[in-house]
Amino acid sequence: MLPCQRHLFDIPDDVAYFNCAYMSPLMKSAVEAGTAGLARKARPWQITSDQYFSGPEEFREMASQFFDCESDCIAIVPSASYGIGAAAKNLPLKKGQSVLVLAEQFPSHYYPWKRLAAENGGALKLVPWPENYDWTAAVLSALTPEVAIAALPHVQWTSGGKLDLVRIGEACRKIGAALALDLTQSLGVLPFSVRDVQPDFAVAASYKWMLAPYTVGMLYVAPKWHDGKPLEEGWIQRNNSRDFSSLTLYSDGYDSGARRFDMGERSNFALLPAAVRAMKQILEWDISLISETIGGQNRQLASAAAELGFNSPPENLRGPHYLCLQKEKGVPPGLSEKLAREKVYVSVRGNSIRIAPHLYNSARDVKRVIECLQRLDGA
């Protein structure tokens, strides 16, 4: 278990922020790194051509440690939807085949597959919400031979339900289905390895559990797709991009690995340093210890909420960092607004109250959430 890390964040003592699944706060050190990077643009004559590449390569190397892969397999993207768009552009779907998605899946991981299916005479196959919260069993049951692509998260965002991606990956390979993952609600807080899961594509936006700025993300591309088609045809993805004097000698070749899938203007001198600093801190803490520590807070919250009549997925079937509470009569109207007036911050997603702490939350914060739920329940 890790001690509270609130001192690393700029969070007032009277704020209990349990909304990391919405957007994480930046650490002070990440703000400092980003500010220093932004200031470099004030003197562009000091920015050399090699710095267009050194920053992205540092980011790529750090990001690869979260996927447990070679840095060549990482592309720099601005969003989860960008990475899912790249996957949808490359994964084949034939007439009569289907793309498997979860009920209430996040829109960015739904709309691209809906379009792909419509354009190719395929279909979306929806995994219904399992009454017993076992998303893994529900997905395995739905992985029938006509499924060509399984487009899934690691944690379902409105229930907190955790998918066993190792078992699902094995099942996909048995029927020849591709696996495209959105790890935005899990990477950085839930251990993951592409060596075990073997996805074709896996993306994560960084502004949640990676504790990084908005508009920075990372895309894993399996080696078999390194020759695929990128969303953009920019100059910096080409194999002659490091020689600025030769850019008009147009090249049909791309830089190595997954770099062809990088977004344009990937060399963001402010956002990338902040994201790298955040990743370094997460690795120093150790993802397994982060997960264990946050899981302990949510275990306490789940127990207290159960006494007030709230239901949540069993601990073994949900992400330890992610607690979604439901009541038979629904979420009390205006609950998140009422809590916010007491400077306690949670989200309402679907029919769930979503509580998502991180290492900046203290025992006092946990107590305040419980007290607020008790008062609202008795009101």
C-alpha positions in Angstrom: 0.0 0.0 0.0 1.2 3.5 -0.8 0.8 6.5 1.5 -1.4 9.5 0.3 0.4 11.5 -2.4 -1.7 14.6 -2.1 1.4 16.8 -1.5 2.3 16.2 -5.1 -0.9 17.8 -6.4 -2.5 21.2 -6.1 -5.7 20.1 -4.4 -7.1 22.3 -1.6 -7.6 20.6 1.8 -11.4 21.1 1.6 -11.8 19.3 -1.8 -12.5 15.6 -2.0 -12.0 14.8 -5.7 -13.2 11.3 -6.6 -13.5 11.9 -10.3 -10.3 10.7 -11.9 -12.3 8.7 -14.5 -13.6 12.1 -15.7 -10.3 14.0 -15.7 -7.3 13.7 -13.4 -5.6 16.7 -11.8 -2.1 17.3 -13.0 0.8 16.9 -10.6 2.8 20.0 -9.7 5.8 18.5 -11.4 3.9 17.9 -14.6 2.7 21.5 -14.6 6.2 22.6 -14.2 7.5 20.4 -17.0 4.7 21.6 -19.3 5.2 25.2 -18.4 8.9 25.0 -19.1 8.2 23.3 -22.4 5.6 25.9 -23.4 8.1 28.7 -22.6 10.5 27.3 -25.2 8.1 28.5 -28.0 8.9 32.1 -26.8 12.4 31.6 -28.3 11.9 29.4 -31.4 15.4 30.1 -32.6 16.6 27.9 -29.8 14.5 24.9 -30.9 16.7 22.7 -33.2 15.4 20.2 -35.7 16.6 17.2 -33.7 14.3 18.3 -30.8 11.3 17.6 -33.1 12.3 13.9 -32.6 13.9 13.6 -29.2 10.8 14.5 -27.2 8.5 12.1 -29.1 11.0 9.3 -28.8 11.2 9.9 -25.0 7.4 9.8 -24.8 7.3 6.6 -26.9 9.9 4.9 -24.8 8.0 5.8 -21.6 4.6 4.8 -23.0 5.9 1.4 -24.1 6.5 0.4 -20.5 2.8 0.7 -19.8 2.0 -1.7 -22.7 5.0 -4.0 -22.0 6.1 -3.7 -25.6 8.9 -2.3 -27.8 8.9 1.4 -28.3 8.7 0.9 -32.1 5.1 -0.3 -31.5 3.9 3.0 -30.0 2.3 5.8 -32.0 1.6 9.3 -30.5 -2.1 10.2 -30.9 -4.3 13.1 -29.6 -7.2 11.0 -28.4 -8.7 7.6 -28.1 -11.0 8.3 -31.0 -7.9 8.9 -33.2 -6.4 5.6 -32.3 -9.7 3.7 -32.8 -10.1 5.5 -36.1 -6.7 4.1 -37.2 -7.7 0.6 -36.1 -11.0 0.8 -38.0 -9.1 2.0 -41.1 -6.9 -1.1 -41.1 -8.9 -4.0 -39.6 -10.8 -5.9 -42.3 -14.5 -6.6 -42.1 -16.4 -8.5 -44.8 -20.1 -8.6 -45.6 -22.0 -10.7 -43.1 -19.3 -10.3 -40.4 -19.7 -8.4 -37.2 -17.9 -6.1 -34.7 -18.4 -7.0 -31.1 -19.0 -4.1 -28.7 -20.4 -3.8 -25.1 -23.7 -2.3 -24.1 -23.1 1.3 -23.1 -19.7 1.3 -24.6 -18.0 4.7 -24.8 -19.1 6.5 -27.9 -15.6 7.0 -29.3 -15.3 3.2 -29.3 -18.7 2.7 -30.9 -19.2 5.1 -33.7 -16.1 4.1 -35.8 -17.2 0.5 -35.8 -20.8 1.4 -36.6 -19.5 3.2 -39.7 -17.2 0.4 -40.7 -20.0 -2.1 -40.4 -22.4 0.0 -42.4 -19.8 0.6 -45.2 -18.9 -3.1 -45.5 -22.2 -4.8 -45.1 -21.4 -6.0 -41.7 -23.1 -5.5 -38.3 -22.5 -4.4 -34.8 -23.0 -7.2 -32.3 -23.9 -5.8 -28.9 -23.0 -7.7 -25.7 -25.9 -7.0 -23.3 -25.3 -5.8 -19.8 -24.8 -8.9 -17.7 -27.1 -9.1 -14.6 -24.3 -10.7 -12.6 -21.7 -8.1 -13.8 -19.6 -10.8 -15.4 -18.6 -9.0 -18.6 -15.9 -11.6 -19.4 -18.4 -14.5 -19.5 -20.8 -12.4 -21.6 -18.1 -11.5 -24.1 -16.8 -15.1 -24.4 -20.4 -16.2 -25.0 -20.8 -13.7 -27.8 -17.5 -14.5 -29.6 -19.1 -16.6 -32.3 -17.4 -17.4 -35.7 -19.0 -14.4 -37.5 -17.2 -11.9 -35.2 -14.3 -10.4 -37.2 -13.4 -7.7 -34.7 -13.8 -7.5 -30.9 -13.7 -3.8 -30.0 -13.5 -3.7 -26.2 -12.3 -1.8 -23.1 -10.4 -3.3 -20.1 -13.0 -1.6 -17.8 -16.6 -0.9 -18.8 -17.0 2.8 -18.1 -20.6 2.9 -16.7 -20.3 -0.2 -14.5 -16.7 -0.5 -13.6 -16.8 -4.1 -14.7 -13.4 -5.6 -15.5 -12.8 -7.8 -18.5 -10.3 -10.6 -18.5 -8.5 -9.6 -21.6 -6.1 -12.5 -21.5 -8.9 -15.1 -21.8 -10.7 -12.9 -24.3 -7.6 -12.5 -26.4 -7.2 -16.3 -26.5 -10.8 -16.7 -27.6 -10.4 -14.1 -30.4 -7.3 -15.9 -31.8 -9.2 -19.2 -31.8 -11.9 -17.8 -34.2 -9.5 -15.5 -36.1 -11.0 -12.2 -34.7 -9.0 -9.1 -34.4 -8.9 -7.3 -31.0 -9.0 -3.5 -30.7 -8.9 -2.1 -27.2 -9.6 1.3 -25.6 -7.6 1.3 -22.4 -8.4 4.9 -21.4 -10.2 3.9 -18.2 -7.5 1.5 -17.1 -4.0 2.1 -18.4 -1.7 3.5 -15.7 -3.8 2.1 -12.8 -4.5 -1.5 -13.9 -1.5 -3.7 -14.9 -1.6 -4.6 -18.6 0.7 -6.5 -21.1 0.3 -6.9 -24.8 2.5 -10.0 -24.5 -0.3 -11.6 -22.6 -3.3 -10.2 -24.3 -1.9 -9.9 -27.9 -4.3 -7.1 -29.2 -4.0 -5.8 -32.8 -4.5 -2.2 -31.6 -4.8 -0.7 -28.1 -5.2 3.0 -27.4 -5.4 5.2 -24.3 -6.0 8.9 -23.8 -3.7 10.2 -21.1 -5.8 12.8 -19.3 -7.4 10.3 -16.9 -5.5 7.6 -15.2 -2.2 8.5 -16.8 -2.4 11.9 -15.0 -1.3 13.7 -18.1 -2.6 16.7 -20.1 -5.6 16.7 -22.4 -4.9 16.0 -26.1 -2.1 13.4 -25.5 -2.5 9.7 -26.0 -0.7 6.6 -27.0 -1.5 3.9 -29.5 -0.1 0.4 -29.5 0.1 -1.1 -33.0 1.0 -4.8 -33.3 3.9 -5.5 -35.6 1.7 -7.2 -38.2 0.0 -3.8 -38.8 3.1 -1.7 -39.1 2.7 -1.5 -42.8 -0.9 -0.3 -42.5 -2.6 2.9 -43.6 -2.3 5.9 -41.2 -5.1 8.5 -40.8 -2.7 11.3 -41.8 -0.1 11.6 -44.5 2.2 14.1 -42.7 5.8 15.0 -43.3 7.1 13.9 -40.0 6.0 10.3 -40.4 8.2 9.9 -43.6 11.6 8.2 -43.7 13.4 11.4 -44.8 11.8 13.7 -42.2 14.9 14.1 -40.1 16.6 16.0 -42.9 14.6 19.2 -43.2 16.5 20.2 -46.4 15.2 17.1 -48.2 11.5 17.4 -47.4 10.6 18.4 -51.0 12.2 15.2 -52.2 8.9 13.4 -51.6 9.3 9.9 -50.3 6.9 7.0 -50.5 8.5 5.4 -47.4 7.6 5.9 -43.8 9.6 6.0 -40.6 10.0 2.7 -38.9 7.5 0.8 -36.7 4.2 2.4 -35.7 5.5 6.0 -36.3 3.5 6.3 -39.5 0.4 6.3 -37.2 1.6 9.4 -35.3 -0.6 12.5 -35.3 0.6 15.6 -37.1 2.4 18.1 -34.9 3.3 15.3 -32.5 6.3 17.2 -31.3 4.3 19.2 -28.8 6.9 20.9 -26.7 4.5 21.6 -23.8 2.2 18.6 -23.6 4.8 15.8 -24.1 7.2 16.8 -21.3 4.2 17.0 -18.9 3.0 13.6 -20.0 6.5 12.1 -19.7 6.9 13.5 -16.2 3.6 12.0 -15.1 4.5 8.6 -16.6 7.8 8.6 -14.7 6.0 9.2 -11.4 3.4 6.5 -12.1 6.2 4.0 -12.8 8.0 5.1 -9.6 4.9 4.4 -7.6 4.4 1.0 -9.4 1.1 0.3 -11.1 0.3 -2.8 -9.0 0.7 -0.8 -5.8 -1.4 2.1 -7.2 -4.1 -0.4 -8.0 -3.9 -2.1 -4.6 -4.0 1.2 -2.7 -7.0 2.7 -4.6 -8.7 -0.7 -4.4 -8.6 -0.5 -0.6 -10.3 2.9 -0.6 -13.1 1.6 -3.0 -13.5 -1.5 -0.9 -14.3 0.7 2.1 -16.6 2.9 0.1 -18.5 -0.1 -1.4 -19.1 -1.6 2.0 -20.5 1.7 3.4 -22.6 2.3 0.3 -24.1 -1.3 0.5 -25.4 -0.5 4.0 -27.3 2.4 2.4 -28.9 0.2 -0.3 -26.5 0.8 -3.1 -25.4 -2.1 -5.4 -22.0 -2.4 -7.1 -20.2 -5.1 -9.0 -18.5 -7.7 -6.9 -14.9 -6.8 -6.2 -13.5 -9.7 -8.3 -15.5 -8.5 -11.3 -14.7 -4.8 -11.3 -11.6 -2.6 -11.7 -10.2 -2.0 -8.2 -9.9 1.7 -9.1 -13.5 2.1 -10.3 -16.6 2.0 -8.2 -20.1 2.4 -9.8 -23.0 2.5 -7.3 -26.6 1.8 -8.3 -29.9 1.8 -6.6 -33.1 0.0 -7.6 -35.0 3.3 -7.8 -32.2 5.0 -9.7 -29.6 7.7 -8.9 -31.1 10.5 -6.7 -31.8 13.6 -8.9 -29.1 16.2 -8.7 -26.8 14.0 -6.6 -23.5 15.0 -8.2 -24.5 18.7 -8.0 -25.4 18.4 -4.3 -22.1 16.7 -3.5 -20.2 19.3 -5.5 -21.7 22.0 -3.2 -19.9 20.3 -0.4 -16.8 20.1 -2.5 -17.1 16.4 -2.9 -16.8 15.5 -6.6 -18.1 12.3 -8.3 -19.8 11.6 -11.7 -23.1 10.2 -12.7 -22.8 7.9 -15.8 -25.8 6.0 -17.1 -27.6 4.7 -14.0 -24.5 4.7 -11.9 -22.8 7.0 -9.4 -19.2 6.7 -10.4 -16.5 7.1 -7.7 -12.9 7.1 -9.0 -10.2 8.0 -6.5 -6.5 8.1 -6.9 -3.4 8.4 -4.6 -4.2 12.0 -3.8 -7.3 10.9 -1.9 -6.9 10.7 1.9 -8.8 8.7 4.6 -10.5 12.0 5.4 -11.8 12.2 1.8 -13.2 8.7 2.0 -15.0 9.6 5.2 -16.5 12.7 3.7 -18.0 10.7 0.7 -19.5 8.2 3.1 -21.0 11.0 5.3 -22.4 12.8 2.2 -24.1 9.6 1.0 -25.6 9.0 4.4 -27.0 12.5 4.6 -28.5 12.4 1.1 -29.9 9.0 1.8 -31.7 10.2 4.9 -32.9 13.4 3.3 
